[in-house]
Amino acid sequence: MAARSNPHQPDGTRSGWNPRLALLVAATFFMEFLDGTVLTTAIPSIAADFAIPAADINITMTAYLLTVAVGIPISGWLAERFGARRIFCSAIAVFTLASLACALSQDLATLTLSRVAQGAGGAMMVPVGTLVVLRGTPKSELLRATAFLVWPGLLAPVLAPLVGGALTTYLSWHWIFLVNLPLGVAAFLAALRLVPVAPGDPGRRLDWPGMVLTTVGVGALVAGLELASSHPELPWAGISAAAGAAALAGAVLWMRRAAHPLFNLQVFRTRTFRAMATGGFVYRVTISSVPFLLPLMFQTGFGWSPLQAGAMVAAVFVGNIGIKPATTPLIRKFGFKAMLVFASLASAVTFALCAFLTPATPEALIVVLLVCSGAFRSIGFSAYASVQYADIPAAQLTSANTVSATLVQLGTGSGIAIAALLIRTFHGPALVPQDPAAPFRGAFLAMAVLMLASTADSLLLSRHAGAAVSRPEPEPGAAPLPPRPAEGHAPQR
């Protein structure tokens, strides 16, 4: 990669830990993540306004998610070529203006094109914003920085049904997009003030073959996942997913030999980063299925109203927030390996317990279970978000960040697609034919088993994995802590 490798260079990219900048980036992430799913509750209203079938509106959600997915891989090159500050501010502007265009849309075609533009802005905001924060954060403060960056991914899927339902019910579906206008303007002005100026690299060349193969691969894979969850009876889902996997394999082969690859694949030689791509990917897949499975089980299986189901799922949000102040101290005390193993095992247990819930289960007990599930989810997210960058050199930071953002997008889509497939799989040979919640019980048990694969991967980590990030700094005046053995090596005698 052509990214600068000198952490002490006076280019403004390393200006020290800035909580306000991290909070700004997290706020833009929240807007992007929320708009990926918030439209679901407004589909009937939009369909009525446009006088078209509700099923046709799904294309606007697919177009948004697909654009975000295919736009992420090139974001790293854009940040290097033109400067991260310029790209991040431009992304906020594009996202905000596209939100206005969505609100003003009078037909499906205009709304879909506006959602594509909105997705393009979102694709730049997520990875470039993360890069801006990571470049200015020393390893000792990485846990604090990622604590800010993790919460949008935890809260947005849980809050989206409530936010979308409230805006659509009490105002109109247009306000789902209009609320982004003051937020976008405020974020743009704050970015001009907070994001450090860093010159781009005019000589940075774009790896066109790598970019085309990666974009086609990610796009086809995401399209296949969307088709698998919405039209499983058609063969196009498998065809699209297979084509996407083949294109990504071709991209890997090309970038291993290219002189200036789109990504520096040497990031996968770092064990702590590879943990994010193996056990972390499985963890993301299983966790992403919960906001999809729970509301459906409560409504379809238990016969609850959408409001009752949404309010119950909000307990996951309570667990996310409640445990957040403790995640950093826990990781510093016990280390990444112990917390990753604990978070995945505990999450698997909560999935299994969800499979045994019934309409007769006391609601207080369900709330306690979902609060615990949210807490374990938050611990795992925070640990993976920090450990993946713990041992990454500065020269590989851009590649690591872009690859991570791409895998997060694929993991989220895979979680929903696999959950939908499991519901259909267990719908035929239902565990209890007279139980309408049986397909969801089978899906939760399958997800619990899948989560154990993440546990197994975490068990293979070194005991001191990510110690540069998780280990607390010694108190002023205290004797320095003895060095820990390097990963995979015994301590020298």
RODO-2510 file (C-alpha; in nm, 4 decimals, decimal comma):
residues 493
     n   res          X          Y          Z
     1     m     0,0000     0,0000     0,0000
     2     a     0,1057     0,3536    -0,0605
     3     a    -0,0264     0,4646     0,2734
     4     r     0,2241     0,6541     0,4829
     5     s     0,4068     0,4332     0,7270
     6     n     0,5696     0,6946     0,9487
     7     p     0,3448     0,7531     1,2479
     8     h     0,5302     1,0732     1,3410
     9     q     0,4937     1,2546     1,0130
    10     p     0,3584     1,6081     1,0431
    11     d     0,0777     1,5700     0,7913
    12     g    -0,2059     1,6114     1,0318
    13     t    -0,3179     1,2511     1,0142
    14     r    -0,1945     1,1790     1,3668
    15     s    -0,3112     1,4641     1,5817
    16     g    -0,3861     1,2643     1,8966
    17     w    -0,6977     1,1087     2,0438
    18     n    -1,0002     1,3323     1,9821
    19     p    -1,3264     1,2112     2,1433
    20     r    -1,5310     1,4775     1,9623
    21     l    -1,4073     1,3548     1,6251
    22     a    -1,4896     0,9951     1,7192
    23     l    -1,8377     1,1016     1,8286
    24     l    -1,8894     1,2885     1,4996
    25     v    -1,7895     0,9844     1,2950
    26     a    -2,0128     0,7611     1,5080
    27     a    -2,3074     0,9947     1,4448
    28     t    -2,2572     0,9736     1,0670
    29     f    -2,2361     0,5955     1,0960
    30     f    -2,5642     0,5918     1,2819
    31     m    -2,7346     0,7839     1,0004
    32     e    -2,5970     0,5428     0,7411
    33     f    -2,6804     0,2261     0,9358
    34     l    -3,0286     0,3501     1,0311
    35     d    -3,1225     0,4378     0,6738
    36     g    -3,0319     0,0860     0,5664
    37     t    -3,3303    -0,0656     0,7486
    38     v    -3,5567     0,2156     0,8705
    39     l    -3,7544     0,2187     0,5452
    40     t    -3,9096    -0,1221     0,6186
    41     t    -4,1901     0,0148     0,8358
    42     a    -4,2736     0,2862     0,5820
    43     i    -4,3192     0,0535     0,2840
    44     p    -4,7034     0,0429     0,3026
    45     s    -4,7262     0,4231     0,3197
    46     i    -4,4891     0,4754     0,0282
    47     a    -4,6723     0,2157    -0,1792
    48     a    -5,0034     0,3901    -0,1114
    49     d    -4,8628     0,7293    -0,2146
    50     f    -4,7103     0,5903    -0,5336
    51     a    -5,0137     0,3680    -0,6052
    52     i    -4,7985     0,0588    -0,6574
    53     p    -4,7742    -0,2833    -0,4859
    54     a    -4,5857    -0,2763    -0,1561
    55     a    -4,3505    -0,5500    -0,2761
    56     d    -4,2160    -0,3147    -0,5433
    57     i    -4,0761    -0,0788    -0,2789
    58     n    -3,8227    -0,3431    -0,1728
    59     i    -3,6040    -0,2389    -0,4654
    60     t    -3,5254     0,0886    -0,2875
    61     m    -3,3801    -0,0988     0,0107
    62     t    -3,1878    -0,3405    -0,2098
    63     a    -3,0486    -0,0556    -0,4205
    64     y    -2,9262     0,1248    -0,1076
    65     l    -2,7591    -0,1788     0,0501
    66     l    -2,6062    -0,2849    -0,2799
    67     t    -2,4601     0,0608    -0,3459
    68     v    -2,3084     0,0764     0,0019
    69     a    -2,1526    -0,2669    -0,0462
    70     v    -1,9962    -0,1999    -0,3874
    71     g    -1,8805     0,1494    -0,2891
    72     i    -1,6820     0,0490     0,0176
    73     p    -1,3864    -0,1243    -0,1593
    74     i    -1,2831     0,1891    -0,3511
    75     s    -1,3204     0,4195    -0,0512
    76     g    -0,9692     0,3452     0,0730
    77     w    -0,8128     0,4466    -0,2584
    78     l    -1,0206     0,7664    -0,2707
    79     a    -0,9058     0,8609     0,0804
    80     e    -0,5410     0,8036    -0,0158
    81     r    -0,5704     0,9803    -0,3506
    82     f    -0,7686     1,2902    -0,2536
    83     g    -0,7277     1,3044     0,1242
    84     a    -0,9515     1,1536     0,3899
    85     r    -1,0922     1,4889     0,5047
    86     r    -1,2077     1,5869     0,1577
    87     i    -1,3723     1,2486     0,0915
    88     f    -1,5395     1,2323     0,4330
    89     c    -1,6899     1,5814     0,4001
    90     s    -1,7996     1,5087     0,0435
    91     a    -1,9654     1,1860     0,1585
    92     i    -2,1672     1,3706     0,4234
    93     a    -2,2778     1,6271     0,1642
    94     v    -2,3805     1,3606    -0,0872
    95     f    -2,5706     1,1632     0,1762
    96     t    -2,7555     1,4729     0,2993
    97     l    -2,8522     1,5990    -0,0473
    98     a    -2,9606     1,2490    -0,1497
    99     s    -3,1805     1,2308     0,1613
   100     l    -3,3547     1,5489     0,0467
   101     a    -3,4018     1,3979    -0,2999
   102     c    -3,5558     1,0875    -0,1407
   103     a    -3,8042     1,2973     0,0542
   104     l    -3,9031     1,4899    -0,2602
   105     s    -3,9451     1,1788    -0,4770
   106     q    -4,2809     1,1454    -0,6522
   107     d    -4,2381     0,7994    -0,8048
   108     l    -4,0513     0,4736    -0,7501
   109     a    -3,7832     0,5383    -1,0137
   110     t    -3,6830     0,8720    -0,8594
   111     l    -3,6813     0,7284    -0,5078
   112     t    -3,4651     0,4358    -0,6183
   113     l    -3,2106     0,6600    -0,7909
   114     s    -3,2024     0,8863    -0,4868
   115     r    -3,1404     0,5850    -0,2652
   116     v    -2,8499     0,4853    -0,4889
   117     a    -2,6976     0,8309    -0,4403
   118     q    -2,7614     0,8054    -0,0672
   119     g    -2,5883     0,4684    -0,0587
   120     a    -2,2870     0,6117    -0,2433
   121     g    -2,2489     0,8751     0,0268
   122     g    -2,2926     0,6170     0,2993
   123     a    -2,0301     0,3903     0,1435
   124     m    -1,7722     0,6672     0,1818
   125     m    -1,8773     0,7810     0,5306
   126     v    -1,8312     0,4464     0,7052
   127     p    -1,4762     0,3366     0,6123
   128     v    -1,3262     0,6822     0,5566
   129     g    -1,4681     0,8107     0,8839
   130     t    -1,3189     0,5129     1,0655
   131     l    -0,9842     0,5737     0,8959
   132     v    -0,9844     0,9368     1,0091
   133     v    -1,0328     0,8287     1,3715
   134     l    -0,7841     0,5397     1,3607
   135     r    -0,5059     0,7493     1,2108
   136     g    -0,5208     0,9919     1,5004
   137     t    -0,5550     0,7349     1,7780
   138     p    -0,2555     0,5753     1,9520
   139     k    -0,2790     0,2063     2,0377
   140     s    -0,3257     0,2819     2,4061
   141     e    -0,6488     0,4722     2,3268
   142     l    -0,7845     0,2364     2,0605
   143     l    -1,0332     0,0735     2,3002
   144     r    -1,1820     0,4112     2,3843
   145     a    -1,2032     0,5098     2,0193
   146     t    -1,3757     0,1900     1,9094
   147     a    -1,6194     0,2226     2,2007
   148     f    -1,7510     0,5312     2,0207
   149     l    -1,7512     0,3682     1,6768
   150     v    -1,9261     0,0448     1,7758
   151     w    -2,2533     0,1803     1,9144
   152     p    -2,4147     0,2770     1,5790
   153     g    -2,3944    -0,0812     1,4544
   154     l    -2,5441    -0,2045     1,7808
   155     l    -2,8294     0,0426     1,8121
   156     a    -2,9395     0,1181     1,4559
   157     p    -3,0877    -0,2284     1,3763
   158     v    -3,2782    -0,2270     1,7054
   159     l    -3,4046     0,1315     1,6863
   160     a    -3,4901     0,1325     1,3152
   161     p    -3,8387    -0,0242     1,3520
   162     l    -3,9305     0,2133     1,6347
   163     v    -3,7977     0,5250     1,4615
   164     g    -3,9495     0,4358     1,1254
   165     g    -4,2828     0,3422     1,2774
   166     a    -4,3075     0,6597     1,4866
   167     l    -4,2161     0,8959     1,2012
   168     t    -4,4486     0,7230     0,9562
   169     t    -4,7397     0,7047     1,2011
   170     y    -4,7288     1,0536     1,3468
   171     l    -4,5795     1,2500     1,0546
   172     s    -4,5230     1,0869     0,7142
   173     w    -4,2693     0,8613     0,5457
   174     h    -4,0945     1,1688     0,4045
   175     w    -3,9642     1,2509     0,7524
   176     i    -3,7558     0,9350     0,7552
   177     f    -3,5306     1,1234     0,5134
   178     l    -3,5971     1,4831     0,6205
   179     v    -3,4549     1,4218     0,9691
   180     n    -3,1184     1,3646     0,7993
   181     l    -3,1039     1,7250     0,6743
   182     p    -3,0274     1,9098     1,0012
   183     l    -2,8117     1,6188     1,1161
   184     g    -2,6184     1,6179     0,7886
   185     v    -2,5620     1,9948     0,7905
   186     a    -2,4400     1,9837     1,1506
   187     a    -2,2112     1,6887     1,0746
   188     f    -2,0670     1,8631     0,7675
   189     l    -1,9840     2,1802     0,9609
   190     a    -1,8364     1,9783     1,2467
   191     a    -1,6251     1,7742     1,0037
   192     l    -1,4772     2,0911     0,8518
   193     r    -1,3693     2,1905     1,2002
   194     l    -1,2645     1,8599     1,3550
   195     v    -1,1179     1,6427     1,0786
   196     p    -0,7459     1,7155     1,0391
   197     v    -0,6194     1,8275     0,7000
   198     a    -0,4110     1,5596     0,5292
   199     p    -0,2792     1,5943     0,1739
   200     g    -0,3683     1,3261    -0,0760
   201     d    -0,1271     1,1390    -0,2977
   202     p    -0,1739     1,2640    -0,6592
   203     g     0,0501     0,9856    -0,7867
   204     r    -0,1537     0,7049    -0,6325
   205     r    -0,2718     0,4803    -0,9124
   206     l    -0,5952     0,2865    -0,9090
   207     d    -0,5803    -0,0894    -0,9453
   208     w    -0,8509    -0,1137    -1,2107
   209     p    -0,8608    -0,4954    -1,2449
   210     g    -0,8674    -0,5359    -0,8672
   211     m    -1,1339    -0,2697    -0,8315
   212     v    -1,3580    -0,4203    -1,1025
   213     l    -1,3241    -0,7757    -0,9695
   214     t    -1,3843    -0,6705    -0,6097
   215     t    -1,6803    -0,4471    -0,6933
   216     v    -1,8451    -0,7109    -0,9111
   217     g    -1,7756    -0,9802    -0,6531
   218     v    -1,9140    -0,7879    -0,3566
   219     g    -2,2131    -0,6645    -0,5566
   220     a    -2,3045    -1,0086    -0,6875
   221     l    -2,2613    -1,1656    -0,3447
   222     v    -2,4825    -0,9055    -0,1743
   223     a    -2,7415    -0,9384    -0,4519
   224     g    -2,7391    -1,3156    -0,4060
   225     l    -2,7922    -1,2776    -0,0304
   226     e    -3,0822    -1,0383    -0,0891
   227     l    -3,2410    -1,2765    -0,3389
   228     a    -3,1930    -1,5709    -0,1032
   229     s    -3,3947    -1,3940     0,1669
   230     s    -3,6663    -1,2524    -0,0610
   231     h    -3,6997    -1,5020    -0,3497
   232     p    -3,5481    -1,8338    -0,2400
   233     e    -3,7544    -2,0254    -0,4927
   234     l    -3,5608    -1,8721    -0,7837
   235     p    -3,2191    -2,0059    -0,8928
   236     w    -3,0731    -1,6566    -0,9328
   237     a    -2,9696    -1,6292    -0,5680
   238     g    -2,7291    -1,9220    -0,5948
   239     i    -2,6044    -1,8131    -0,9361
   240     s    -2,5384    -1,4586    -0,8187
   241     a    -2,3660    -1,5700    -0,4989
   242     a    -2,1465    -1,8184    -0,6874
   243     a    -2,0503    -1,5546    -0,9431
   244     g    -1,9659    -1,3127    -0,6637
   245     a    -1,7487    -1,5668    -0,4847
   246     a    -1,5659    -1,6450    -0,8098
   247     a    -1,5032    -1,2765    -0,8790
   248     l    -1,3675    -1,2227    -0,5262
   249     a    -1,1399    -1,5243    -0,5652
   250     g    -1,0119    -1,3724    -0,8892
   251     a    -0,9566    -1,0412    -0,7118
   252     v    -0,7468    -1,2126    -0,4435
   253     l    -0,5323    -1,3900    -0,7042
   254     w    -0,4814    -1,0666    -0,8944
   255     m    -0,3953    -0,8509    -0,5926
   256     r    -0,1422    -1,1049    -0,4670
   257     r     0,0661    -1,0336    -0,7786
   258     a    -0,0247    -0,6729    -0,8632
   259     a     0,2412    -0,4064    -0,8151
   260     h    -0,0081    -0,1574    -0,6680
   261     p    -0,3056    -0,3643    -0,5454
   262     l    -0,6354    -0,2146    -0,4348
   263     f    -0,5843    -0,3850    -0,0961
   264     n    -0,2658    -0,4968     0,0730
   265     l    -0,3580    -0,8583     0,1466
   266     q    -0,0655    -0,8906     0,3872
   267     v    -0,3067    -0,7670     0,6538
   268     f    -0,4318    -1,1261     0,6767
   269     r    -0,0906    -1,2362     0,8014
   270     t    -0,1688    -1,0560     1,1262
   271     r    -0,3463    -1,3079     1,3497
   272     t    -0,5531    -1,0540     1,5398
   273     f    -0,6845    -0,9050     1,2159
   274     r    -0,7496    -1,2498     1,0728
   275     a    -0,9627    -1,3231     1,3801
   276     m    -1,2034    -1,0546     1,2617
   277     a    -1,2303    -1,2235     0,9204
   278     t    -1,2892    -1,5737     1,0621
   279     g    -1,4520    -1,5942     1,4036
   280     g    -1,5506    -1,2282     1,3856
   281     f    -1,7339    -1,2822     1,0576
   282     v    -1,9291    -1,5732     1,2072
   283     y    -2,0049    -1,3615     1,5124
   284     r    -2,1356    -1,0783     1,2924
   285     v    -2,3515    -1,3210     1,0915
   286     t    -2,5203    -1,4709     1,3965
   287     i    -2,5628    -1,1442     1,5862
   288     s    -2,7122    -0,9726     1,2795
   289     s    -2,9856    -1,2341     1,2646
   290     v    -3,1322    -1,1413     1,6051
   291     p    -3,3043    -0,8100     1,5128
   292     f    -3,4548    -0,9988     1,2182
   293     l    -3,5676    -1,3135     1,4015
   294     l    -3,7023    -1,1681     1,7258
   295     p    -3,9720    -0,9323     1,5872
   296     l    -4,0914    -1,2006     1,3463
   297     m    -4,1138    -1,4635     1,6190
   298     f    -4,3008    -1,2284     1,8529
   299     q    -4,5498    -1,1229     1,5843
   300     t    -4,5903    -1,4364     1,3715
   301     g    -4,5219    -1,6983     1,6371
   302     f    -4,6663    -1,5337     1,9492
   303     g    -4,9371    -1,3208     1,7852
   304     w    -4,8108    -0,9962     1,9400
   305     s    -4,8750    -0,6535     1,7901
   306     p    -4,5895    -0,4753     1,6087
   307     l    -4,5724    -0,2194     1,8898
   308     q    -4,5458    -0,4863     2,1604
   309     a    -4,2821    -0,6759     1,9623
   310     g    -4,0812    -0,3602     1,8938
   311     a    -4,0915    -0,2543     2,2558
   312     m    -3,9693    -0,5980     2,3666
   313     v    -3,6810    -0,5993     2,1161
   314     a    -3,5773    -0,2603     2,2555
   315     a    -3,4556    -0,4550     2,5619
   316     v    -3,1563    -0,5560     2,3480
   317     f    -3,0820    -0,1845     2,3151
   318     v    -3,0898    -0,1481     2,6941
   319     g    -2,8307    -0,4237     2,7281
   320     n    -2,6115    -0,2664     2,4607
   321     i    -2,6034     0,0682     2,6376
   322     g    -2,5985    -0,0620     2,9926
   323     i    -2,2808    -0,2670     2,9501
   324     k    -2,0973    -0,0123     2,7353
   325     p    -1,9152     0,1692     3,0227
   326     a    -1,7829    -0,1682     3,1424
   327     t    -1,6605    -0,3114     2,8102
   328     t    -1,3236    -0,1346     2,8105
   329     p    -1,2410    -0,2176     3,1761
   330     l    -1,3409    -0,5803     3,1191
   331     i    -1,1187    -0,6139     2,8119
   332     r    -0,8284    -0,4456     2,9900
   333     k    -0,8655    -0,6758     3,2919
   334     f    -0,9180    -1,0116     3,1202
   335     g    -0,7758    -0,9567     2,7703
   336     f    -0,9272    -0,9973     2,4264
   337     k    -0,9173    -1,3759     2,4087
   338     a    -1,1081    -1,4310     2,7325
   339     m    -1,3741    -1,1719     2,6476
   340     l    -1,4244    -1,3005     2,2925
   341     v    -1,4692    -1,6557     2,4174
   342     f    -1,7079    -1,5377     2,6887
   343     a    -1,9130    -1,3140     2,4561
   344     s    -1,9602    -1,5842     2,1929
   345     l    -2,0419    -1,8602     2,4419
   346     a    -2,2836    -1,6414     2,6362
   347     s    -2,4498    -1,5265     2,3121
   348     a    -2,4924    -1,8884     2,2036
   349     v    -2,6648    -1,9626     2,5345
   350     t    -2,9052    -1,6691     2,4911
   351     f    -2,9883    -1,7860     2,1371
   352     a    -3,0689    -2,1321     2,2679
   353     l    -3,2850    -1,9874     2,5454
   354     c    -3,4752    -1,7732     2,2918
   355     a    -3,5734    -2,0974     2,1197
   356     f    -3,7629    -2,2036     2,4336
   357     l    -3,9629    -1,8845     2,4806
   358     t    -4,3417    -1,9138     2,4549
   359     p    -4,6320    -1,6680     2,4700
   360     a    -4,6812    -1,7849     2,8287
   361     t    -4,3263    -1,6907     2,9321
   362     p    -4,3387    -1,3966     3,1764
   363     e    -4,2488    -1,0784     2,9945
   364     a    -4,0122    -0,9774     3,2725
   365     l    -3,8118    -1,2949     3,2095
   366     i    -3,7990    -1,2242     2,8352
   367     v    -3,6763    -0,8711     2,9067
   368     v    -3,3970    -1,0024     3,1299
   369     l    -3,2902    -1,2512     2,8630
   370     l    -3,2836    -0,9874     2,5879
   371     v    -3,0981    -0,7367     2,8066
   372     c    -2,8321    -1,0020     2,8711
   373     s    -2,8192    -1,0840     2,4998
   374     g    -2,7637    -0,7153     2,4209
   375     a    -2,4866    -0,6900     2,6800
   376     f    -2,2993    -0,9927     2,5439
   377     r    -2,3478    -0,8606     2,1903
   378     s    -2,1926    -0,5287     2,2906
   379     i    -1,8891    -0,6926     2,4515
   380     g    -1,8180    -0,9031     2,1436
   381     f    -1,8622    -0,6151     1,9011
   382     s    -1,6280    -0,3907     2,1003
   383     a    -1,3642    -0,6611     2,1344
   384     y    -1,3571    -0,7480     1,7646
   385     a    -1,3631    -0,3811     1,6605
   386     s    -1,0490    -0,3142     1,8667
   387     v    -0,8461    -0,6341     1,8366
   388     q    -0,8508    -0,6285     1,4560
   389     y    -0,6299    -0,3173     1,4490
   390     a    -0,4164    -0,4012     1,7532
   391     d    -0,1158    -0,5298     1,5565
   392     i    -0,1712    -0,3639     1,2170
   393     p     0,1220    -0,1431     1,1051
   394     a     0,0425     0,2146     1,0050
   395     a     0,1279     0,1406     0,6408
   396     q    -0,1459    -0,1256     0,6244
   397     l    -0,4148     0,0659     0,8129
   398     t    -0,6068     0,1811     0,5046
   399     s    -0,6241    -0,1707     0,3597
   400     a    -0,7219    -0,3255     0,6937
   401     n    -0,9959    -0,0696     0,7464
   402     t    -1,1446    -0,1095     0,3977
   403     v    -1,1352    -0,4904     0,4089
   404     s    -1,2974    -0,4844     0,7529
   405     a    -1,5786    -0,2535     0,6375
   406     t    -1,6448    -0,4796     0,3374
   407     l    -1,6619    -0,7916     0,5542
   408     v    -1,8935    -0,6177     0,8014
   409     q    -2,1334    -0,5371     0,5182
   410     l    -2,1211    -0,8945     0,3894
   411     g    -2,1624    -1,0371     0,7391
   412     t    -2,4705    -0,8288     0,8110
   413     g    -2,6345    -0,9285     0,4829
   414     s    -2,5417    -1,2917     0,5364
   415     g    -2,6987    -1,2952     0,8823
   416     i    -3,0373    -1,1823     0,7540
   417     a    -3,0244    -1,4126     0,4504
   418     i    -2,9252    -1,7184     0,6557
   419     a    -3,1936    -1,6432     0,9163
   420     a    -3,4606    -1,6191     0,6446
   421     l    -3,3367    -1,9438     0,4908
   422     l    -3,3476    -2,1204     0,8285
   423     i    -3,7066    -2,0074     0,8892
   424     r    -3,8104    -2,1563     0,5561
   425     t    -3,6088    -2,4718     0,6216
   426     f    -3,7794    -2,5382     0,9552
   427     h    -4,1195    -2,4307     0,8302
   428     g    -4,1728    -2,7606     0,6475
   429     p    -4,0599    -3,0171     0,9053
   430     a    -4,1796    -2,8039     1,1949
   431     l    -4,0554    -2,9201     1,5323
   432     v    -4,4061    -2,8905     1,6766
   433     p    -4,6652    -2,8707     1,3950
   434     q    -4,9254    -2,6892     1,6031
   435     d    -4,6695    -2,4306     1,7222
   436     p    -4,6467    -2,1313     1,4837
   437     a    -4,3190    -2,0304     1,6500
   438     a    -4,1506    -2,3646     1,5707
   439     p    -3,9598    -2,2409     1,2605
   440     f    -3,8114    -1,9584     1,4671
   441     r    -3,7120    -2,1983     1,7430
   442     g    -3,5220    -2,4072     1,4914
   443     a    -3,3547    -2,0954     1,3515
   444     f    -3,2411    -1,9789     1,6954
   445     l    -3,0982    -2,3225     1,7806
   446     a    -2,9121    -2,3336     1,4479
   447     m    -2,7687    -1,9867     1,5137
   448     a    -2,6577    -2,0974     1,8601
   449     v    -2,4633    -2,3862     1,7076
   450     l    -2,3138    -2,1569     1,4428
   451     m    -2,1981    -1,9155     1,7117
   452     l    -1,9851    -2,1933     1,8629
   453     a    -1,7648    -2,1737     1,5522
   454     s    -1,6724    -1,8225     1,6621
   455     t    -1,5934    -1,9553     2,0088
   456     a    -1,3633    -2,2214     1,8630
   457     d    -1,1758    -1,9607     1,6594
   458     s    -1,1290    -1,7357     1,9634
   459     l    -0,9893    -2,0276     2,1637
   460     l    -0,7065    -2,0519     1,9102
   461     l    -0,5929    -1,6958     1,9788
   462     s    -0,2827    -1,6326     2,1842
   463     r    -0,3481    -1,5538     2,5475
   464     h    -0,1865    -1,2136     2,4963
   465     a    -0,3475    -1,1345     2,1612
   466     g    -0,3874    -0,7588     2,1174
   467     a    -0,1949    -0,6827     2,4375
   468     a    -0,0682    -0,3538     2,2896
   469     v    -0,4285    -0,2311     2,3010
   470     s    -0,5869    -0,4183     2,5922
   471     r    -0,3073    -0,3797     2,8431
   472     p    -0,3518    -0,0704     3,0610
   473     e    -0,0743     0,1849     3,0816
   474     p     0,1205     0,1882     3,4120
   475     e     0,0300     0,4559     3,6625
   476     p     0,2571     0,7651     3,6682
   477     g     0,5609     0,6902     3,8815
   478     a     0,4919     0,3165     3,8858
   479     a     0,7428     0,0645     3,7653
   480     p     0,6896    -0,0389     3,4013
   481     l     0,5049    -0,3642     3,3480
   482     p     0,7184    -0,6603     3,2355
   483     p     0,6888    -0,7348     2,8635
   484     r     0,4584    -1,0143     2,7595
   485     p     0,5816    -1,2869     2,5275
   486     a     0,5193    -1,2280     2,1583
   487     e     0,2373    -1,4222     2,0010
   488     g     0,3431    -1,7730     1,9120
   489     h     0,6823    -1,7483     2,0886
   490     a     0,7996    -1,8466     2,4324
   491     p     0,9468    -1,5738     2,6536
   492     q     1,3220    -1,5361     2,6336
   493     r     1,5188    -1,6521     2,9337
***
